[in-house]
Amino acid sequence: MNLQGKTALVTGSTSGIGLGIAQTLANAGAQVILNGFGDVDAAINAVSRMGKTPGYHEADLSDESQIINMMAYARREFGGVDILVNNAGIQYVSPVESFPVEKWNAIIAINLSSVFHTTRLALPEMRTRNWGRIINIASVHGLVASKDKSAYVAAKHGVVGLTKTIALETAQTGITCNALCPGWVLPPR
C-alpha cells in the first residue's frame, strides 16, 4: 500500500486502535493528522518513527465548532483530508432508566455526530479530487446489543447506518466509505 501524497486524519488517535491505525497509515507514506486526548507527545513520537512528523489537532469531538476548526486546520496545513478515519469513541455503562442524560448526549455526540460532521466537511474536497477513503470504526455493538450500553449501542448502530448511506451517496465516484466492527480489543498497557 503506497499512500505517498495522501493526508489521513484519524480521530481518537493518541492511543489504542486509533494510534495503531495512524502508525500504519504513516508507515504506508501518508501524512497523518492525529486527534485526541491523553499523551499527545508519545503519540506524535510513535507516528514520527514511521518517517513523517504528524500534524495534531486537539478538537473536542463533542463540539461541532471544534470539528469545523480541525477540518479547516487540515485544509490549511495539509491541503485537506484524503483519508478520514472516524475512530474516536467513549463508553459509559448503566441501565437505561438510570443512564445520565449528559452521558447519553456526550456518547451520541462523540461516537455518532462527530462522524457525520467530519464526513460532511471532508466530502466536498474528496468529490473535487474524485478520490477519498472514509473508514468508520464502529463496533460489534453496531451489529448486536449489550445490556447497560444503550448510548454506545445506539451510536454504533447509527455509525453503521450512516456508513451505508454515505457509501450509496458516493458509489458513482472514486470515494469509498466502509465501517469496521471490531469486537473486544486488548488496550495497551
Summary of the structure (lengths in Angstrom):
residues: 189
radius of gyration: 16.0
end to end distance: 28.9
largest distance: 49.9
contacts: 627
relative contact order: 0.14
helix: 48%
strand: 16%
